[in-house]
């Protein structure tokens, strides 16, 4: 699974639209869509924003190991 696919999985499990997810991390819904579809790569800054805003585990988001959310 790619980082983009993990972003999509996290977003869907949170029940958020592309727009809602993007607003929280400061990007457009088009940017979120492009990341989920593997067109754009996640930046380190965006990874940190996603982890901070949504409680997503950094290791899971970057490598796919462990649990999706931090306890």
C-alpha distance (Angstrom), angle and dihedral (degrees) to the residues before:
residue distance angle dihedral
X1 . . .
X2 3.80 . .
X3 3.80 126.3 .
X4 3.79 87.8 -107.7
X5 3.78 91.6 54.4
X6 3.79 89.5 50.1
X7 3.82 90.1 51.3
X8 3.80 88.7 53.3
X9 3.81 92.2 46.9
X10 3.82 91.4 50.4
X11 3.82 92.8 45.8
X12 3.80 92.4 49.9
X13 3.81 93.1 46.5
X14 3.82 87.6 53.2
X15 3.81 89.7 51.0
X16 3.80 93.5 -124.9
X17 3.79 130.2 145.2
X18 3.81 120.4 -128.9
X19 3.80 87.4 -103.3
X20 3.83 95.6 50.1
X21 3.80 92.0 46.6
X22 3.81 92.4 47.2
X23 3.80 93.2 49.0
X24 3.80 91.2 56.3
X25 3.80 93.0 53.2
X26 3.80 96.9 36.0
X27 3.80 102.5 -108.2
X28 3.81 135.7 107.8
X29 3.78 123.8 -98.2
X30 3.82 87.2 -112.6
X31 3.81 89.4 59.4
X32 3.81 91.9 49.7
X33 3.81 89.7 48.8
X34 3.81 91.9 49.5
X35 3.81 90.7 50.5
X36 3.81 92.3 48.4
X37 3.79 90.4 49.6
X38 3.81 93.9 48.1
X39 3.81 95.6 -113.4
X40 3.82 94.1 113.8
X41 3.79 124.6 36.0
X42 3.78 122.4 -130.6
X43 3.79 113.4 -105.2
X44 3.79 120.2 -138.3
X45 3.80 88.3 -114.6
X46 3.80 91.8 54.1
X47 3.81 92.3 47.2
X48 3.81 89.2 53.9
X49 3.82 91.5 46.7
X50 3.81 92.1 51.5
X51 3.80 91.3 48.5
X52 3.81 92.7 47.3
X53 3.82 97.7 43.1
X54 3.78 99.0 42.0
X55 3.82 105.4 24.4
X56 3.80 91.3 -115.4
X57 3.79 115.0 162.1
X58 3.83 112.5 -109.0
X59 3.82 94.5 -143.7
X60 3.80 92.2 48.7
X61 3.80 92.7 49.0
X62 3.80 94.2 47.5
X63 3.82 101.2 36.5
X64 3.80 108.0 11.5
X65 3.81 92.3 -120.4
X66 3.79 123.7 130.4
X67 3.79 127.5 1.7
X68 3.79 127.3 -21.1
X69 3.80 95.0 -129.1
X70 3.79 132.2 41.9
X71 3.80 112.9 -120.5
